[in-house]
Amino acid sequence: MNENGIAALEVFLVEPSHTQQIIINQHLQASGIHAVTFVSSGGEMLARLKKAKPDLIISSMYLPDMTGVDLIHSIRKDGESYDMAFLLISSETNIQYLEPIRQAGAIAILPKPFTQQALDTALCASLDYLHPEKAALEHLDVEELHVLLVDDSEFSRKYIQRVLNNIGIERITCANDGKQALALFQEHFFDLIVTDFNMPEMDGLQLVNAIRGDAEQISTVPILMVTSEQNQNRLAAIENAGVSAVLDKPFEPQSIKRLIMQLLN
């Protein structure tokens, strides 16, 4: 872990429980972080953001005035909010409630209780997100890569686009669903496709099948699927369809960088 970088992180902790504030803060101090501002509600957090921009926002799911979902959605409506990392710490396990957090671009979701190692991993991911390094490809100029990004969530598209920008990829064409993406694929050349799985009109699996089955196009284009799908049968179908790699949401920025380097080198 880059202890000097981690220690410099400025954190806003949104947690109504004083006991949980103490517990989480102790873990943060063990990681070397001491610049922690305690916030007890979502409204207070949003008010503070008008005056200050922390490096990392850590929030619980259930706040006195809103949920963590409401909070991250309110934060992400501001384009500059993607300069900040968001970490959820919650005992919630219902996928239905966690899914919007995954889609909105959380750096990680930690359970209560969590381990020091899990927190350290999330903090390292935050640091990679905030202070990225450009990807180094042997035979390609990363700035010349043309990527097709497919996701029906505007928050997710913007978050992944920010991650791709961070590693040096600037030429990104976005599509809202598989149907729109397929039309773009048939008209343009792309070096890489990054797609979600669950989408309206045409999902990620249908998109992959259409691309891999199109004899008139270069169907060997690498396809990276970034998804929160947990159903093992569906994930197996995705891999069998010819996806180059599958990455879970939320993902660590280093993971997508490493996969892209493997796929394109």
Buried (B, 14 or more C-beta within 10 A) or exposed (E): EEEEBBEBBBBBBBBBEEEBBEBBBEBBEEBBBEEBBBBBBBBBBBEBBEEEBBBBBBBBBBBEBBBBBBBBBBBBEBEEBBEBBBBBBBEBEEEEBBBBBBBBBBBBBBEEEBEEEBBBBBBBBBBBBBEBEEBEBEEEEBEEBBBBBBBBBBBBBBBBBBBBEBBBBEEBBBBBBBBBBBEBBEEEEBBBBBBBBBBEBBBBBBBBBBBBEEEEBEBEBBBBBBBBBEEEEBBEBBEEBBBBBBBBBBBBBBBBBBBBBEBBE
